[in-house]
Structure formats: C-alpha cells, structure tokens
C-alpha cells in the first residue's frame, strides 16, 4: 500500500529541511579517525546522538567466545576491535507495523599515504556536490542517513509504528563481527536496511570474503651466496602466482551462480599488504602477505579455506626452497559467505516504491563484489536485508567522497521506506 | 725478508697466551647492538680500549659535505649513521718500517626475526669451536683481532717500527662512508689490512655494490573494482622482473673481468626488503622495494645507475598501470665500485709468508661478491689493501658465528704480518 501523497510530500520536505544538519552531523563523524580498533570515541558520539533523540540505548562488548562458536564470525586476532556495538531502540506506542533494523558501520579502512590525498583525510571538505574524507562514503554518510531519516518523521510529529533498531557497528571492514554480534545479542526484525554507498541501487547478490596471511620463512644468507630463488620475498611471489591460478579456477565456476555469471571476473584475489626482509644486502628470511580472496555465494567457507591450504601445500612440495620450510597460511579476518537477496519480498517492493517516488525510475538491482554486513541478516536472520545508499567515490582509496545530492535522495527514499514499512503513528505528547 | 724464527715462535706463543682475553673482548663487542645508527656505545668502547693501550686517539664525525663531493661516497639519507669514526694511532720511536692501516667495522646488519636464532643474537655464546652472535663473524672478531695482534707484540716488549693506524669505522654495511671518511680525513699508509671474515683467504677482486629503492605508487580502488595489474605490489613485482633481465645482461659481461669470468653468477640483484599496502581489502596504492645490485669491477657507478633508471623507465612506458604514475628509483646506500688487488705487491708477499708460517700452506686468493671497505684503500689510496680474516658462518643470516681456532690462527698471521711489514722495535722504558 503506497504512502499517502501528502505524507510523502511532507517527508520529502522534512528531509530537505534538515539536510544541512545532516551534512554537519556527517562531517562530525568523518573527523573521528575510526580505523580498526580506534572506534571508541566514534561510537560514544553515536551513542550520545541517539540517546539525545530519546532512543532507548544499549551498548555491548563483542563476545569473543560467542562469536567463536558461530560459523559466520571472523578470525579474532590482536588487531580485532574492542569497541562496543551501539544500538538505539525505538518502540512504538502501539506495535502495528513491521519491525526494522537500520544498520551502519563506523569503522573505516586506513587512509594510506596522506600525501596522496588532495585534502587531509579526516577533515571533511565540501566542494560542490561532494563531501570528501575517509569514511564519508563508506559509510558515515549512511550512518547519518539512518538517523536523519527518522528525524524527518519526528519533525512531522510522527514515529514508526513498529520497533526499529538503529544499529551502529564496527569490524565491517575486517571480520563482520559487529553485525554478527547484534544477531548473537538477539536483535531480530522483519527487515533490515543497510545504508552502504550502493550508488542508488539495491544489492541483489554479494560475494563472500576470506582473509588470510601468507608467511614465508627461509634461512637467509649473505647476498654474495644467494642462490636462485632462495629469497623469502621471491618465494612469496611464487606462492602468489599459484594463488592466482586458484583465483582463475574459482572464476571458472561463475556459471553456477545466477547473479555472477555475467560478471567478467567475480572472484578477486587482492594482495593487499606485504612486508618482508630487513636489509638491502641480506637475502630476506621472511615475508608476510595479507591476502583477501572472494568466494561465490553457496561456496562453503571451510571448503574454500581447505582448498587454499591444499593448493599452497601442493605447490610448496614442488618448490626447492619452500619445501624446506613450508609457508604458513593464517586465516585472520573475514570468513564470510556470500548471499543472494531473494527477489519478490515485500520489503523490496516497499523500497522500490520509495525509490521511484524520489528518483522517478525503477530501483535497479546489482551484484556486489565487496563484503557487506547485510549477509548477517540474510543468512542468519533469514530476513530481507536491503543494501541501499548513496553515490560515492574513492572508497578504500584516496579523495573518498559522498555525493550530497545523491545522499539527500537516498535519505528521502529511506524515510519513505520506513514510513511505509513500519507505518507511522503520532508521537505521544 | 722473513721474520727471525725465534721472534716468530714468540709471537705465536704470545697470541695464544692472550687468546682467552681476545675472546672475552670479542664477546663484549657482540653485546653492543651496533646496528646502523646505533654504534655510539660500541665506538666509545673501542675508543676506551685503544686509549687504555696507550694509542694516540682521534675521534671524528662523518663530514657529510666532504663525503658528498667524493665519487665513492654513498647516498646520505635519514638512516645514515651519525656515530663517529675512531682511530688509534701508534707512532714508533724511530720510523724505520712500512706504515700500515689496520681496519675493521663495528656496524652489524639487523638480526631479523629473533625466533629464527637458536640463541639470543646479541648474547655471545661459545659452543665448541664457535662463538655465536650477530657481528661475531662480520666483523667484531676481526676488529678485536687487529688490537690483539698488536697486544701480542707488546707482551714481548715490542711495537711496530712504523706508524700504524687502528681504524674502527661504521657504515660498512650500508654506504662505506666510514672507511671513506678515514681517507678524506687524510689517513695514509703503505698498506692496509682489513680483517673481514674471508675464511683464511686473501681477497683478490671484489664486486661493486649499488643500493636503490624502487617505489611504485598508484591510485587504489576498492578491491571490488580491481582490474588486472592495477595494484602497486603486483606492479612492483613486474618491475623486479625487468630488473632480473638487467641482472642477466650484466652477468653476460662477466667474460671481460678476469677474476669473475669463472663465477657462475657474479652479479646478483637482491630484493632485500619490501613493504606495501595498508589493508587486505584495499588495492595497494604503494610499494617500496629495497634492492641491492652488484657491478663488475671497472663498471662506472654512474653509468650503471643510468642503466637502471633507463631500463625501469622503458619498461614503465609499456605498462598500462605504471605508465600513469611512473615508479621512482632512489639511490639510497652504496654507490661503490669494485676493485682488483694487483698481484705481486710486497704486502701480499709478506702476508703470504705470515700465513704459511701459521697454516703450513699457501695463501689462497679469492673473488668476493660482497662489498668490502678495502675498496677505499685500493681505489683511492692506491695501496695494497689485504682483506684477510677468519672462518665465519651465518653472516647476514641467523646463528652467525666465528670459528675460534681459525680466529686464533689469522690473528697470529696478522701479528706476524705486522712484525715483518712494519718491523719491530723495543718499547721505550
């Protein structure tokens, strides 16, 4: 049932009216250097922002043991964040509509070499249609959008006529444990809206992601006695060559996946970080390589991990240098399966109507090749999780930004979606 | 003129008698963690050791400007040591013999991962015939040997009948600027003995060494949008592939070098250290690779550097990713030519006799593929520089050690060499 046209227009106007405040809020978020493990003040900011709006607040630690028991958790190592998960709870006067999770993550990836940015990464700069800064796109603009979509209703004297959980999580860029923790804590709703910067599209299907670290050790010698290949860095690159073969093999299975078969190369192995050796004139004795590989939906994580380990082991046995000290593979982050958002849900239909009201055209669905927290709600809550947000640029790169006109539109669409999905009721005097 | 047999036997006995003290002195040296830039206390120890023995002491800073004007200096960067050079000067009562430089370096290469050592790297452990520890072989045992060879004469009431400079330098493992600084300071003698661990052989010819850092930059993107090869780490490895071709080309010229043509692969490119990227799920935007390549004697350093730069530039132009942001090559350490020790010098003959007295066999000459400070004395002082020292193991690697019976023998040979080369005189009452 479509929204009343008057209410629709009121919501559109309300989002527009508070958009300057939404921009300022987003800028305040970007100023927090909330890289992995450093999200404490950012989460306190989110806690206060929701508390001041009257939400019932819960803040909880990640439960390492509970996570470890769940097959969807990441590998917990020394780099794992200890920042809490923050949830603002809205309970209606009367539970008439459908409940909803509004989710966003506040952790950001490292900014990289600062001199490759046109402006300081944690100083949000607005230039024309863009706000630039690390996390502006991925996904602080989305976190703010969740809050301001509800604010728009409130400014009209309205609130959702169903329970809404405003979830602010961490660890989205490394394990997905923040989102999983909300599931383990017992939060459940009939749909979820995750406001990742999806470029005004709905994510239909999403790749799974596995992280691992390859470590090669070797007995070094003075460079004067170096033999061909007896070098941990060179040896690591030989292993990488074999992993590229595995990547090829996995891509050849794309035909089995409806939403991936038309993508040229859905499975990507990223050699994200490397460190090795101590001295230019010493043959390096060690090399560590941080890798990220994706798996097609339906691929079991444990099976994929076993395949990685077996391939490396088989390659190692045939390599004169590596066979002496076989490299180790440590799974150290995401161990996450992909998902497909089943077409035809009511939630998708409601978002589609909201989107059309704002954009005047159909909501397109796309396949994503990046990890998304939505997987938790699709795979483990078995609910429609709608990954939907603004146009961004430079995500995980330099001069990251969010497109502000796009942000206003998707915030409006989110507010319309909430109003129709949850229904609205008057705020009690 | 061979030494008097009585004197020879006395010297052999004297070195033997003080060898326990020599071992202890070497152990004390190994306990100093004198990696690059951290040689201050080590040099103070050497200063005090020579001063207490009555040498006239000089200690001087490295003169950056003077070094920069000299073609044999290394590239001075932030990692360059500021530790002083220490020289102990012996002047005879009567200048009758031939003057001599006794040289050693106290800097050591990094120990690497400590857990790959059987014993703590800076705790000198004696096990059977070996003393183990970083720098025990390369070349603290040699530094101590220089001092104890003179001590042996002194214990007989004798001293060299010529000026002897006991030089303790730094930067041998990175630029060779310490040795060059002694030259720039004006120290000159008729021969030099450098007690590197040459396994009881004399170094006839020595490779030149150039250090450089390759840096690749690129515009990173989220791994979901990675294209083939648009990855700074992968791109760096493609450049390394091209540098391996250059290495091959340079090795093909080995026929021109009398002392290198029978070595299978005299020119070695070492990929010594690598660092790149910030995050497993971000396509890396940067990669730095520390390289060391050798050049055959007679190859001009500037010509070789130009060839490296040109080869990388040409390769870059043909690479879709690299051509956008060409990598940089920074020369950041050794810029040192190789040398050939001319056969037939008196100094070599004297060392040959000393060696035969101790070992009962001819002194063998070998070609070295590692940088040696001796190049300063051969190339710029135009004197015979004898690179001669003990048997070692694990140099630039793990469980580095010096063979103690070998050390005693080469110390004895050094003492005999000094006695014959400089002549001896009675110490004044």
Boltz contact constraints between the chains, C-beta under 6 A:
constraints:
  - contact:
      token1: [A, 109]
      token2: [B, 279]
      max_distance: 6.0
  - contact:
      token1: [A, 109]
      token2: [B, 282]
      max_distance: 6.0
  - contact:
      token1: [A, 110]
      token2: [B, 278]
      max_distance: 6.0
  - contact:
      token1: [A, 110]
      token2: [B, 279]
      max_distance: 6.0
  - contact:
      token1: [A, 112]
      token2: [B, 278]
      max_distance: 6.0
  - contact:
      token1: [A, 112]
      token2: [B, 285]
      max_distance: 6.0
  - contact:
      token1: [A, 113]
      token2: [B, 286]
      max_distance: 6.0
  - contact:
      token1: [A, 211]
      token2: [B, 280]
      max_distance: 6.0
  - contact:
      token1: [A, 220]
      token2: [B, 397]
      max_distance: 6.0
  - contact:
      token1: [A, 221]
      token2: [B, 397]
      max_distance: 6.0
  - contact:
      token1: [A, 222]
      token2: [B, 370]
      max_distance: 6.0
  - contact:
      token1: [A, 222]
      token2: [B, 395]
      max_distance: 6.0
  - contact:
      token1: [A, 222]
      token2: [B, 396]
      max_distance: 6.0
  - contact:
      token1: [A, 223]
      token2: [B, 268]
      max_distance: 6.0
  - contact:
      token1: [A, 223]
      token2: [B, 270]
      max_distance: 6.0
  - contact:
      token1: [A, 224]
      token2: [B, 369]
      max_distance: 6.0
  - contact:
      token1: [A, 224]
      token2: [B, 370]
      max_distance: 6.0
  - contact:
      token1: [A, 226]
      token2: [B, 268]
      max_distance: 6.0
  - contact:
      token1: [A, 233]
      token2: [B, 271]
      max_distance: 6.0
  - contact:
      token1: [A, 233]
      token2: [B, 274]
      max_distance: 6.0
  - contact:
      token1: [A, 237]
      token2: [B, 237]
      max_distance: 6.0
  - contact:
      token1: [A, 268]
      token2: [B, 223]
      max_distance: 6.0
  - contact:
      token1: [A, 268]
      token2: [B, 226]
      max_distance: 6.0
  - contact:
      token1: [A, 270]
      token2: [B, 223]
      max_distance: 6.0
  - contact:
      token1: [A, 271]
      token2: [B, 233]
      max_distance: 6.0
  - contact:
      token1: [A, 272]
      token2: [B, 277]
      max_distance: 6.0
  - contact:
      token1: [A, 272]
      token2: [B, 279]
      max_distance: 6.0
  - contact:
      token1: [A, 272]
      token2: [B, 280]
      max_distance: 6.0
  - contact:
      token1: [A, 272]
      token2: [B, 282]
      max_distance: 6.0
  - contact:
      token1: [A, 272]
      token2: [B, 284]
      max_distance: 6.0
  - contact:
      token1: [A, 273]
      token2: [B, 277]
      max_distance: 6.0
  - contact:
      token1: [A, 274]
      token2: [B, 233]
      max_distance: 6.0
  - contact:
      token1: [A, 274]
      token2: [B, 274]
      max_distance: 6.0
  - contact:
      token1: [A, 274]
      token2: [B, 276]
      max_distance: 6.0
  - contact:
      token1: [A, 275]
      token2: [B, 275]
      max_distance: 6.0
  - contact:
      token1: [A, 276]
      token2: [B, 274]
      max_distance: 6.0
  - contact:
      token1: [A, 277]
      token2: [B, 272]
      max_distance: 6.0
  - contact:
      token1: [A, 277]
      token2: [B, 273]
      max_distance: 6.0
  - contact:
      token1: [A, 278]
      token2: [B, 110]
      max_distance: 6.0
  - contact:
      token1: [A, 278]
      token2: [B, 112]
      max_distance: 6.0
  - contact:
      token1: [A, 279]
      token2: [B, 109]
      max_distance: 6.0
  - contact:
      token1: [A, 279]
      token2: [B, 110]
      max_distance: 6.0
  - contact:
      token1: [A, 279]
      token2: [B, 272]
      max_distance: 6.0
  - contact:
      token1: [A, 280]
      token2: [B, 211]
      max_distance: 6.0
  - contact:
      token1: [A, 280]
      token2: [B, 272]
      max_distance: 6.0
  - contact:
      token1: [A, 280]
      token2: [B, 290]
      max_distance: 6.0
  - contact:
      token1: [A, 280]
      token2: [B, 292]
      max_distance: 6.0
  - contact:
      token1: [A, 281]
      token2: [B, 292]
      max_distance: 6.0
  - contact:
      token1: [A, 282]
      token2: [B, 109]
      max_distance: 6.0
  - contact:
      token1: [A, 282]
      token2: [B, 272]
      max_distance: 6.0
  - contact:
      token1: [A, 282]
      token2: [B, 396]
      max_distance: 6.0
  - contact:
      token1: [A, 285]
      token2: [B, 112]
      max_distance: 6.0
  - contact:
      token1: [A, 286]
      token2: [B, 113]
      max_distance: 6.0
  - contact:
      token1: [A, 290]
      token2: [B, 280]
      max_distance: 6.0
  - contact:
      token1: [A, 292]
      token2: [B, 280]
      max_distance: 6.0
  - contact:
      token1: [A, 292]
      token2: [B, 281]
      max_distance: 6.0
  - contact:
      token1: [A, 369]
      token2: [B, 224]
      max_distance: 6.0
  - contact:
      token1: [A, 370]
      token2: [B, 222]
      max_distance: 6.0
  - contact:
      token1: [A, 370]
      token2: [B, 224]
      max_distance: 6.0
  - contact:
      token1: [A, 395]
      token2: [B, 222]
      max_distance: 6.0
  - contact:
      token1: [A, 396]
      token2: [B, 222]
      max_distance: 6.0
  - contact:
      token1: [A, 396]
      token2: [B, 282]
      max_distance: 6.0
  - contact:
      token1: [A, 397]
      token2: [B, 220]
      max_distance: 6.0
  - contact:
      token1: [A, 397]
      token2: [B, 221]
      max_distance: 6.0
